[in-house]
Amino acid sequence: MIDIQKIREDSKAVIERYQVRNFNASDLVRRIKELDARRREAQQELDSTLADANATARKIGELFKSGKRDEAEPLKEQSADLKKRSKKLQEEMDAVTHELQELMTNLPMLPHPSVPAGNTEEDNEVIREEGEMPQLPESAKAHWELAARYDLIDFAAGTKVTGAGFPVYKGKGAVLQRALISFFLEEAGKAGYTEYQPPLMVNAESAYGTGQLPDKDGQMYHVASDDLYLIPTSEVPITNIFRDTIMEENELPVKCTAYSVCFRREAGSYGKDVRGLNRLHQFDKVEIVQVAHPDTSYEVLDEMVDYVAGLLEKLELPFRVARLCGGDLGFASALTYDMEVYSAGQKRWLEVSSISNFETYQAQRMKLRFRPAEGKNRLAHTLNGSALALPRVMAALLENNQTADGIRVPAILHKYTGFDMIQ
């Protein structure tokens, strides 16, 4: 959630910033302002009533102690009335607070001033492009054809065992998957990220804390009997480790990494963009998460982008970095950079990582704060990114490195795979 103080201070500016997202917040912000005013008035009246009730109770106690029972009797009736009044005010305030909270969850994160206007991914702003484009013959194959030729991935077996979008990796395909995971985790450790192994299911509080609920309820697999959700990314359990936490300022930034299997329903996905490894219901990913100081979180975001770019360079993959436009920005993100690799077999760019600064959106929901050297406790900023998601990295590696003699394995992976060619 955004900080309601922003709406109090300049609701017009808030509404204007939401227009970059193509989100009309006028009615919602107006209603939030009304409820916030009612809640604050009710709080003041409740505080005043409770103060009167406490003063009356003290007065009654003093009169009883001094033996003036007759004078205390009228005050007892007054005290009972004050208690009834305070209970009614508390109920009113709770109802208003609940409605206010519900409306606040319908507001996406305010976009950063650098977010370009636009509606779809075609309006995203490419800010960086690096690497040599592979020169392949017209007969170059897509990764699903290569996977079949070299017996690396069995899509049919996955469909039989579970369903579409659940591939079975085998032989050198499985080894290459494991090699990528090991490489990504080892690199993250070198960069100062502490490795975690999180649960693969979370409760509703965790899904709410990082913004999956209620926004992405339909995209998650739900275990109804236990009211648990299969994680769409390890960002969810890792970030929630710090829920309801007050950190010390000198602890920031906190850097975490985790490998996990990820599960996404991807409801409504169809067509050529979902063929092979392009879009799966279950996939492997190494995630990086940071809890950062608000004053430096955008420097941290740039560092995370450079870190992921370094991974792609070591894998010898041509890539580009795109700043997402307002219409393509995730609900909880203030600013997101997509990392895309070129897939020579499909002749298209594939997103392999989204790196986002959520500012206080998740911290507000999770009550994740830090204690500064001076002043009141402040909300931290949270950031995360894929470093990296394996399916499309695997697709690009297979397609870009195909030769007449087999598929070349990038040199950085040799120590993990034990082979330099797939034949």
N, C-alpha and C positions, 0 to 999 in steps of 0.2 A: 504494500500500500504506500501511497505517497504520504508525506507529512502534511497533516491537516493545517499546520501553521502556514503553509504556502497558500492555501485557499483563503485563510483568514486575512493574510497580508495583501494579496493581489489576485483575486479570483479572475479578473479579466485577463491577466497575463497567463494564468493557468489554462484558461479556455483557449486562448490563442495558440499556446504551445501544443495543445492537443490536436489542433487542426493539422499539424505536420503529420500526425498519424491518421489523418482523415477520420478523426473521432470527434463527434459533436458532443461536447461535455456540458453544454449550457444548462440544460434542465437538471442534470445530475448534480452539477456543482451548486446550482441554486438551492436544490433540496437539501444538499449536505450542509450548506451554510445555515439554512433554517433550523435543521435538527441540531447542529452544533450550538447555535444560539440558545435553543430550548434546553439543551443538556446543561449548558453552563449556567443558565438562569436557575434551573432546578437544583444544580449543585450548590449554588450560593444560598438558595432558600433552605435546602436541606442542612447545610452547614450552620446556618443561623438558627434553625429549629432545634438541631441537636445541641447547639450551644445553650439555647434557652432551657432545653430539657435537662442538661447537665447542671446548669445553675439552679434550676428549681429543685432538682434532686439534692443538691448540696444544702440548699436552704431548708428543705424538709428535714434533712439529717441534723442540721444545727438546732432546729426548733425541738425535735424529739430529745436531743441531748440536754437541752436546757429545760425540759419538762413542759414545753408549750404545745402540747398535743392539739389543743383546740385551734390554735393558729395554723397548725400544719395540715389539718384536714382539708381546707379549701384548696391548698396547694397540691394535694394528692390528686384531686380531680383534674386540676390544670396540667399536672405531670402526665396523667393518662391521656389527655387530649393531645399533648405534644408528642407522645409516643405514637399515637395513631396517625398524626400528621406526618411525622418523620417516616413512618412505614409507607404511607401513601406516596410521599415524595420519592422515596427510594425505588418503589415499584415503577413510578413514572419515569424516573431517570434511567433505570435499567432497560425499560422498553425503548426509550429514545436512543440509548447507547447501542442497543442491539440493532435497531434499524439503521442507525448511522454506520455501524460497522459493516452491515450487509451492503450498503450503498458504496462505501469506500472500496470494498473488494471488487466492485464493478469498474473502478477506474484503473486503467493501465498506468505503467510508470511514465512520468513525464520524460519526453525525449530530450537528449542532450542538444544544445544549440547547434552542434555540428551535423546533426542528422538531416540529410537532404529530404526535401519533399518528394513525394512519389507514391504510386499505388502498388506496384508489383516489383518482382525481382529485376525486371528490365530497367527499372529506375534506380537500381543500386549504383553506387559510385565506385568504380574501380580505381584504386589509389596506388596500386603497386602490382607489377608483373615481372616475374623473374624466371630464369631457367631456359634451356634450349628446347624448342619444340621438337619432338621426335619425327624423324623422316622415315616413314614407313610406306611400303608399296600399297597400291590400291587394294590388293588382296588381303590386307591386314585384317585380322579377326577381332571380334568383340570378345570380352573376357569369358562369357558363358560358352563360347565355342572353344576357346583355349582350354578352359577348365574341363570340358568333355574330352578334348583330344588327349590331354596329358593326365586325365583321371585325377583331378585335383578337388573337385567339388561335385557332389551328387545331389542335384536339385530334386530329382524325382524321388530319391529315397527320403529326403526331408519332407516332401509333400505327402508321401505314403505314411510316414511315421507320425507326423504332426499336422502339416498343412503347408500351403504355399507361404513362402517367406521365412522358412526354417531350414536352411541348407545344411547338408552334412559335408564337412571338410574331411578329406582323407589323404593318406600318403603324404607327398611333399606339400600338398595344399594345407594340411593340418600343421605340418612342421613350419611352414611359412607364417601361418597365423600365430603360432607360439613364438616364433622369432620376432615378429613385429611387436607383440606384447612385451617381450623381454627387453627389446631395444627401447621402446617408449618408456618403460618403467625405469630402466637404468639411466636414461638421459634425464628423466625428471629428478631422480635422486641426485645426480651431478649438479642440477640447477637449484638444489636446496629444498625440494619438495619432500615432505615426509609421507611415506607410503602407508596407506590404509587398505584393509580388506573389509569392506562394509557388507551389511546384510543386503540381500537381493529383494527384500520386501520391506515396505515401510507402512506405518499407520497413517491415518487421515491427517493427524496433526502435522506430521512431517511433510506430507504432500501439500498441505495448505501453506506451511511455512515458506517453502521455496516457490510457491505460485502455481503448482500443477493443479491444485484445486482452488476454486471451482473451474478455472479457465480450461484445463485440458482433461477434464474428467473422462470424456469419451475416448481419449487417446490412450488411457492406461488400462492394463488388465487388472481386474478387481477380483480378489478372492472373497466372495460375499460372506461365506460362513465365518470367516475370521475378521472381516472388515480390514483387510490388508491389501496393499497395492504392489504389484511387481514394478520395480524401478525402471523408469525410462532412461535413466542415466545415474551414475554414482554421485553426481552433484547433489541429488536429493538427500541420501543418507549422510554424506560427508558434511554438507553445510549444516544439517540439523544437529550434528554433534554439538554445535555451538549455540543451539537454541536455549533461551532463558539463561544466558551467560553474560556476566560483566567481566570484561578482560581489562588488563592493565595496558595503558597506552604503549609502553615499551615492548609489549608482546607482538605488536603489529609490525609488518604484516605476518599473518599465519599462512603458510603454504602447504597444501595437501595434494596428494595424488592418489588415484585408485584405479585399478583395473576391475572391470565388472562386465558381466553379461547384461545387456539392456533389452528391455521388452517394450515394444510400441505397437498398438493396434493398427495405426496408420489407416484409420477408417476412410473409405472413399478413394484410396489410391489405386490407380489403374493406368494402363497404357505403356508405351515404350520406356518411360522414365522409371518404371519399377521392375524392369526385366533384370534377371541375373542378380547381382549384388547391389543394384542401385537403390533398392528400398526394401528393407527386411522387417519382419516382426521381432526377430531375435538377432542380436549382433553383439560383437565384442568392441569395447572401447576403453581407452585410458583417458581419464579426466584429470584436469588440474583445476584446483579451487583455491582462491585466496580470500582471506578476510583482511581488509585494508583500512587504513586511516582515510577519512573522507578528503583530507587535503592532498593526498597523493594517489588516490585510486586511479586517476586517468594516466598517470605515469606508469602505474602497475599494469594497466590495460595494454599500453604500448609495449611494455616489456614482455607480456604474455604473447602478443602478436609476433614479436621478433623471435621469441622462443619457438613457437610452432613453425614459423618460417624456416628456422634453422633445422628442424626435423625434416622438413620437405626437401631442403637443400641436400642434406645428408643422404636422403633416399633418391636423389637425382631426379626428382619430379618437377616439371615446370608447374608453376603455381601463380595465382594472382590473389590479391586481397581486395575485398569489396566492402565499403561502408554501406550498411543497409539503410534504405530509405524508410521514411515513416510508416508507409503502408506495409512493409515487409518486416518491420521490427517486432520481436516477440513481446508479448503482453507485459512481462516483468522487466524488460531491459530498457535502460536509458540510452545505450549505444552498443551496437554489435558489429563486429567485423567477421565476415565469412571468408574462410580460406578455401580456395577451389584449386583442384589439380586438373590438368588437361588429360583427357582420356583419348588416346590416339585411335583406338579401335572404334570408338563410338563417335569420334570427332566432336566432342563436346566437353564443357567444363563440369566437373563434379564437386559438389561441396563436401569437404572432409572435416571441417571444423567450424564451429561458431564460437566466437570469443566475446563475452559480454560483460559489461559493468551494469549491475542492477542498482547501484547506489544504495539507497536505504529501503528499497522495496521489500526485499526479503528480510532485512534486519528489523524493519518495523513489525512485520508479522511474527518474527521469531523472538522479538525482544532481545536482540543481540546488540549489546552496548559495550563501550569501553570507558574506562575512568581516566580522564585527562589529568595532567599535572595540576591544572587549575580549572575551576568551574564545575558545572554539572556534568553528569554522565551523558555521553553522546552515542548516537547510533553509528555503528560501523558501516562500511560499504562491503558488499560481497561481489565477487567476480568468478567466472569460471569459463572453461573452454575445453574442447576436445583436443587431446594431444597424444594420440589421434583416434578417430573412429576408423575401424579396420576395413569394413566392406569396400568402400570406394577407393581407399588407398590400395587394397589388394587388386581391385579391378584395374586401376591405372598402372600398377606395377606389372601386371600380366600383359596388358595391352601394349604399353609403351616399350617393353623390353623383349618383345617377340622377335625372333630371328629365324632364319632358315634352319638353324641347328637346334632350336629350342628357345626357352625363355631365360634370359640372363637375370641373375639375382644381383641387386646392387651390392657393391663391395662392403658397405657398412653392416650388412646382414650376414655375411659369410660365417662369422664366428658363432652366430646363433643357429644357422641352418645346418652347417657342416657341408654344404654343397654350393656351387656357384652357378649351376645351370639346372634347369628343369627340362628333362628330355623324355 
